[in-house]
Amino acid sequence: MDTKNTIKPAKKCYSHIGGKLGELLLETFADKKWIAKNDPSNKHFYITELGEKEFAKLGVDLSKIKSEAI
């Protein structure tokens, strides 16, 4: 089997997921309202209360994310 044509890459960019997978995750989390922005022109998202609950269900440890003032 030629895996070069069947593997879907997940790119790591510094300390985060980049590439198409990162883009799809961002879009999905925003669509599900797990993440949101205070201002549409801002590039920064925050994790919503719903997101906190849903990420916890997936086993994502949000305590590893440093809090920032928004």
N, CA, C and O atoms as CSV, one atom per row, in Angstrom:
chain,resi,resn,atom,element,x,y,z
A,1,MET,N,N,0.838,-1.181,0.000
A,1,MET,CA,C,0.000,0.000,0.000
A,1,MET,C,C,0.882,1.244,0.000
A,1,MET,O,O,1.838,1.332,0.771
A,2,ASP,N,N,0.562,2.198,-0.860
A,2,ASP,CA,C,1.310,3.442,-0.957
A,2,ASP,C,C,0.705,4.458,0.012
A,2,ASP,O,O,-0.319,5.071,-0.289
A,3,THR,N,N,1.340,4.637,1.183
A,3,THR,CA,C,0.775,5.514,2.203
A,3,THR,C,C,0.943,6.985,1.863
A,3,THR,O,O,0.276,7.822,2.472
A,4,LYS,N,N,1.804,7.335,0.920
A,4,LYS,CA,C,1.997,8.736,0.570
A,4,LYS,C,C,0.702,9.367,0.083
A,4,LYS,O,O,0.485,10.561,0.287
A,5,ASN,N,N,-0.150,8.598,-0.549
A,5,ASN,CA,C,-1.383,9.143,-1.099
A,5,ASN,C,C,-2.570,9.008,-0.150
A,5,ASN,O,O,-3.653,9.507,-0.455
A,6,THR,N,N,-2.393,8.350,0.983
A,6,THR,CA,C,-3.529,8.128,1.876
A,6,THR,C,C,-3.394,8.828,3.222
A,6,THR,O,O,-4.383,8.951,3.945
A,7,ILE,N,N,-2.218,9.281,3.572
A,7,ILE,CA,C,-2.013,9.933,4.867
A,7,ILE,C,C,-2.476,11.382,4.787
A,7,ILE,O,O,-2.136,12.104,3.850
A,8,LYS,N,N,-3.248,11.792,5.771
A,8,LYS,CA,C,-3.669,13.191,5.877
A,8,LYS,C,C,-2.750,13.855,6.891
A,8,LYS,O,O,-2.751,13.475,8.061
A,9,PRO,N,N,-1.967,14.838,6.465
A,9,PRO,CA,C,-1.000,15.453,7.375
A,9,PRO,C,C,-1.643,16.350,8.416
A,9,PRO,O,O,-2.639,17.022,8.148
A,10,ALA,N,N,-1.070,16.352,9.591
A,10,ALA,CA,C,-1.411,17.299,10.653
A,10,ALA,C,C,-0.111,18.018,10.975
A,10,ALA,O,O,0.805,17.430,11.549
A,11,LYS,N,N,-0.034,19.264,10.615
A,11,LYS,CA,C,1.215,20.013,10.756
A,11,LYS,C,C,1.309,20.678,12.119
A,11,LYS,O,O,0.333,21.207,12.650
A,12,LYS,N,N,2.511,20.633,12.662
A,12,LYS,CA,C,2.770,21.330,13.914
A,12,LYS,C,C,3.541,22.597,13.570
A,12,LYS,O,O,4.579,22.548,12.911
A,13,CYS,N,N,3.027,23.713,14.020
A,13,CYS,CA,C,3.643,25.009,13.776
A,13,CYS,C,C,4.003,25.585,15.141
A,13,CYS,O,O,3.125,26.000,15.897
A,14,TYR,N,N,5.285,25.607,15.450
A,14,TYR,CA,C,5.752,25.989,16.778
A,14,TYR,C,C,5.076,25.089,17.817
A,14,TYR,O,O,5.375,23.896,17.872
A,15,SER,N,N,4.179,25.628,18.635
A,15,SER,CA,C,3.565,24.802,19.681
A,15,SER,C,C,2.072,24.585,19.448
A,15,SER,O,O,1.325,24.333,20.394
A,16,HIS,N,N,1.632,24.683,18.184
A,16,HIS,CA,C,0.216,24.488,17.912
A,16,HIS,C,C,0.014,23.713,16.615
A,16,HIS,O,O,0.951,23.531,15.837
A,17,ILE,N,N,-1.216,23.257,16.390
A,17,ILE,CA,C,-1.544,22.546,15.151
A,17,ILE,C,C,-1.813,23.575,14.065
A,17,ILE,O,O,-2.593,24.507,14.259
A,18,GLY,N,N,-1.174,23.404,12.943
A,18,GLY,CA,C,-1.378,24.303,11.818
A,18,GLY,C,C,-1.969,23.547,10.639
A,18,GLY,O,O,-2.498,22.445,10.786
A,19,GLY,N,N,-1.871,24.146,9.495
A,19,GLY,CA,C,-2.343,23.508,8.274
A,19,GLY,C,C,-3.851,23.372,8.226
A,19,GLY,O,O,-4.569,24.012,8.995
A,20,LYS,N,N,-4.318,22.549,7.334
A,20,LYS,CA,C,-5.755,22.372,7.129
A,20,LYS,C,C,-6.434,21.800,8.368
A,20,LYS,O,O,-7.557,22.197,8.681
A,21,LEU,N,N,-5.785,20.876,9.086
A,21,LEU,CA,C,-6.387,20.312,10.288
A,21,LEU,C,C,-6.634,21.411,11.318
A,21,LEU,O,O,-7.717,21.476,11.899
A,22,GLY,N,N,-5.663,22.261,11.548
A,22,GLY,CA,C,-5.833,23.360,12.490
A,22,GLY,C,C,-6.965,24.286,12.072
A,22,GLY,O,O,-7.753,24.733,12.905
A,23,GLU,N,N,-7.040,24.570,10.778
A,23,GLU,CA,C,-8.106,25.427,10.246
A,23,GLU,C,C,-9.482,24.786,10.453
A,23,GLU,O,O,-10.428,25.457,10.867
A,24,LEU,N,N,-9.589,23.485,10.164
A,24,LEU,CA,C,-10.870,22.787,10.338
A,24,LEU,C,C,-11.284,22.718,11.800
A,24,LEU,O,O,-12.459,22.887,12.124
A,25,LEU,N,N,-10.318,22.471,12.686
A,25,LEU,CA,C,-10.629,22.445,14.119
A,25,LEU,C,C,-11.133,23.814,14.582
A,25,LEU,O,O,-12.134,23.902,15.293
A,26,LEU,N,N,-10.436,24.878,14.178
A,26,LEU,CA,C,-10.839,26.231,14.558
A,26,LEU,C,C,-12.252,26.526,14.076
A,26,LEU,O,O,-13.076,27.021,14.844
A,27,GLU,N,N,-12.538,26.230,12.821
A,27,GLU,CA,C,-13.871,26.479,12.269
A,27,GLU,C,C,-14.942,25.667,13.002
A,27,GLU,O,O,-16.014,26.183,13.317
A,28,THR,N,N,-14.645,24.405,13.268
A,28,THR,CA,C,-15.603,23.537,13.944
A,28,THR,C,C,-15.882,24.024,15.361
A,28,THR,O,O,-17.039,24.099,15.775
A,29,PHE,N,N,-14.829,24.355,16.108
A,29,PHE,CA,C,-15.007,24.829,17.480
A,29,PHE,C,C,-15.784,26.147,17.506
A,29,PHE,O,O,-16.610,26.352,18.395
A,30,ALA,N,N,-15.533,27.038,16.551
A,30,ALA,CA,C,-16.269,28.304,16.482
A,30,ALA,C,C,-17.733,28.049,16.113
A,30,ALA,O,O,-18.635,28.643,16.704
A,31,ASP,N,N,-17.970,27.166,15.138
A,31,ASP,CA,C,-19.344,26.845,14.731
A,31,ASP,C,C,-20.145,26.239,15.882
A,31,ASP,O,O,-21.340,26.500,16.019
A,32,LYS,N,N,-19.484,25.432,16.703
A,32,LYS,CA,C,-20.149,24.780,17.841
A,32,LYS,C,C,-20.222,25.709,19.056
A,32,LYS,O,O,-20.783,25.354,20.093
A,33,LYS,N,N,-19.646,26.901,18.908
A,33,LYS,CA,C,-19.609,27.908,19.981
A,33,LYS,C,C,-18.803,27.455,21.190
A,33,LYS,O,O,-19.098,27.827,22.326
A,34,TRP,N,N,-17.778,26.644,20.928
A,34,TRP,CA,C,-16.842,26.243,21.978
A,34,TRP,C,C,-15.799,27.324,22.175
A,34,TRP,O,O,-15.219,27.451,23.253
A,35,ILE,N,N,-15.561,28.106,21.125
A,35,ILE,CA,C,-14.661,29.252,21.183
A,35,ILE,C,C,-15.384,30.429,20.528
A,35,ILE,O,O,-16.281,30.239,19.707
A,36,ALA,N,N,-14.989,31.637,20.897
A,36,ALA,CA,C,-15.630,32.830,20.343
A,36,ALA,C,C,-14.644,33.992,20.391
A,36,ALA,O,O,-13.562,33.884,20.968
A,37,LYS,N,N,-15.035,35.098,19.777
A,37,LYS,CA,C,-14.249,36.330,19.804
A,37,LYS,C,C,-15.091,37.427,20.434
A,37,LYS,O,O,-16.317,37.423,20.315
A,38,ASN,N,N,-14.437,38.361,21.100
A,38,ASN,CA,C,-15.137,39.535,21.609
A,38,ASN,C,C,-15.451,40.505,20.485
A,38,ASN,O,O,-16.452,41.220,20.527
A,39,ASP,N,N,-14.585,40.522,19.476
A,39,ASP,CA,C,-14.725,41.444,18.355
A,39,ASP,C,C,-14.333,40.679,17.086
A,39,ASP,O,O,-13.246,40.103,17.035
A,40,PRO,N,N,-15.189,40.662,16.069
A,40,PRO,CA,C,-14.880,39.906,14.851
A,40,PRO,C,C,-13.552,40.285,14.183
A,40,PRO,O,O,-12.943,39.461,13.500
A,41,SER,N,N,-13.104,41.534,14.380
A,41,SER,CA,C,-11.838,41.950,13.758
A,41,SER,C,C,-10.613,41.459,14.541
A,41,SER,O,O,-9.491,41.526,14.040
A,42,ASN,N,N,-10.827,40.967,15.764
A,42,ASN,CA,C,-9.746,40.465,16.604
A,42,ASN,C,C,-9.374,39.052,16.160
A,42,ASN,O,O,-10.258,38.250,15.858
A,43,LYS,N,N,-8.094,38.740,16.116
A,43,LYS,CA,C,-7.674,37.394,15.719
A,43,LYS,C,C,-7.693,36.411,16.887
A,43,LYS,O,O,-7.523,35.210,16.681
A,44,HIS,N,N,-7.897,36.902,18.103
A,44,HIS,CA,C,-7.842,36.058,19.287
A,44,HIS,C,C,-9.230,35.536,19.671
A,44,HIS,O,O,-10.215,36.274,19.674
A,45,PHE,N,N,-9.273,34.250,19.993
A,45,PHE,CA,C,-10.492,33.601,20.463
A,45,PHE,C,C,-10.370,33.352,21.961
A,45,PHE,O,O,-9.269,33.348,22.510
A,46,TYR,N,N,-11.501,33.144,22.612
A,46,TYR,CA,C,-11.498,32.689,23.992
A,46,TYR,C,C,-12.369,31.434,24.067
A,46,TYR,O,O,-13.212,31.207,23.198
A,47,ILE,N,N,-12.168,30.635,25.088
A,47,ILE,CA,C,-12.942,29.410,25.274
A,47,ILE,C,C,-14.197,29.777,26.060
A,47,ILE,O,O,-14.115,30.365,27.139
A,48,THR,N,N,-15.346,29.428,25.515
A,48,THR,CA,C,-16.627,29.728,26.154
A,48,THR,C,C,-16.901,28.742,27.289
A,48,THR,O,O,-16.189,27.750,27.447
A,49,GLU,N,N,-17.933,29.023,28.071
A,49,GLU,CA,C,-18.325,28.085,29.128
A,49,GLU,C,C,-18.731,26.746,28.520
A,49,GLU,O,O,-18.383,25.689,29.046
A,50,LEU,N,N,-19.475,26.795,27.403
A,50,LEU,CA,C,-19.845,25.556,26.711
A,50,LEU,C,C,-18.586,24.822,26.259
A,50,LEU,O,O,-18.488,23.602,26.393
A,51,GLY,N,N,-17.630,25.566,25.726
A,51,GLY,CA,C,-16.374,24.963,25.285
A,51,GLY,C,C,-15.638,24.279,26.423
A,51,GLY,O,O,-15.095,23.187,26.252
A,52,GLU,N,N,-15.618,24.921,27.589
A,52,GLU,CA,C,-14.962,24.306,28.746
A,52,GLU,C,C,-15.575,22.947,29.055
A,52,GLU,O,O,-14.858,21.982,29.319
A,53,LYS,N,N,-16.900,22.874,29.023
A,53,LYS,CA,C,-17.590,21.613,29.313
A,53,LYS,C,C,-17.307,20.566,28.233
A,53,LYS,O,O,-17.028,19.406,28.536
A,54,GLU,N,N,-17.382,20.991,26.976
A,54,GLU,CA,C,-17.213,20.041,25.875
A,54,GLU,C,C,-15.768,19.566,25.742
A,54,GLU,O,O,-15.528,18.390,25.471
A,55,PHE,N,N,-14.810,20.464,25.930
A,55,PHE,CA,C,-13.401,20.041,25.887
A,55,PHE,C,C,-13.111,19.068,27.030
A,55,PHE,O,O,-12.361,18.108,26.852
A,56,ALA,N,N,-13.701,19.312,28.204
A,56,ALA,CA,C,-13.511,18.401,29.346
A,56,ALA,C,C,-14.043,17.013,29.009
A,56,ALA,O,O,-13.425,16.009,29.363
A,57,LYS,N,N,-15.190,16.949,28.325
A,57,LYS,CA,C,-15.745,15.655,27.917
A,57,LYS,C,C,-14.787,14.899,26.992
A,57,LYS,O,O,-14.754,13.668,26.990
A,58,LEU,N,N,-14.015,15.646,26.211
A,58,LEU,CA,C,-13.033,15.033,25.301
A,58,LEU,C,C,-11.723,14.690,26.009
A,58,LEU,O,O,-10.834,14.075,25.421
A,59,GLY,N,N,-11.615,15.091,27.270
A,59,GLY,CA,C,-10.390,14.819,28.020
A,59,GLY,C,C,-9.309,15.860,27.810
A,59,GLY,O,O,-8.140,15.611,28.106
A,60,VAL,N,N,-9.687,17.030,27.300
A,60,VAL,CA,C,-8.721,18.107,27.079
A,60,VAL,C,C,-8.516,18.851,28.399
A,60,VAL,O,O,-9.471,19.356,28.989
A,61,ASP,N,N,-7.267,18.912,28.854
A,61,ASP,CA,C,-6.928,19.572,30.113
A,61,ASP,C,C,-6.661,21.051,29.848
A,61,ASP,O,O,-5.547,21.436,29.494
A,62,LEU,N,N,-7.685,21.867,30.019
A,62,LEU,CA,C,-7.553,23.300,29.737
A,62,LEU,C,C,-6.691,24.019,30.757
A,62,LEU,O,O,-6.320,25.172,30.535
A,63,SER,N,N,-6.360,23.376,31.869
A,63,SER,CA,C,-5.493,24.009,32.853
A,63,SER,C,C,-4.094,24.217,32.307
A,63,SER,O,O,-3.312,24.971,32.886
A,64,LYS,N,N,-3.765,23.564,31.204
A,64,LYS,CA,C,-2.438,23.730,30.590
A,64,LYS,C,C,-2.361,24.965,29.717
A,64,LYS,O,O,-1.297,25.287,29.187
A,65,ILE,N,N,-3.493,25.668,29.559
A,65,ILE,CA,C,-3.505,26.903,28.772
A,65,ILE,C,C,-3.377,28.079,29.717
A,65,ILE,O,O,-4.150,28.212,30.666
A,66,LYS,N,N,-2.409,28.923,29.458
A,66,LYS,CA,C,-2.167,30.091,30.291
A,66,LYS,C,C,-3.288,31.115,30.058
A,66,LYS,O,O,-3.616,31.419,28.911
A,67,SER,N,N,-3.866,31.636,31.117
A,67,SER,CA,C,-4.911,32.662,31.012
A,67,SER,C,C,-4.315,33.973,30.570
A,67,SER,O,O,-3.182,34.308,30.917
A,68,GLU,N,N,-5.089,34.713,29.800
A,68,GLU,CA,C,-4.686,36.049,29.354
A,68,GLU,C,C,-5.849,36.994,29.546
A,68,GLU,O,O,-7.006,36.574,29.518
A,69,ALA,N,N,-5.556,38.254,29.740
A,69,ALA,CA,C,-6.611,39.270,29.819
A,69,ALA,C,C,-7.170,39.473,28.414
A,69,ALA,O,O,-6.417,39.575,27.445
A,70,ILE,N,N,-8.509,39.533,28.313
A,70,ILE,CA,C,-9.121,39.767,26.992
A,70,ILE,C,C,-9.910,41.056,26.986
A,70,ILE,O,O,-10.494,41.418,25.964
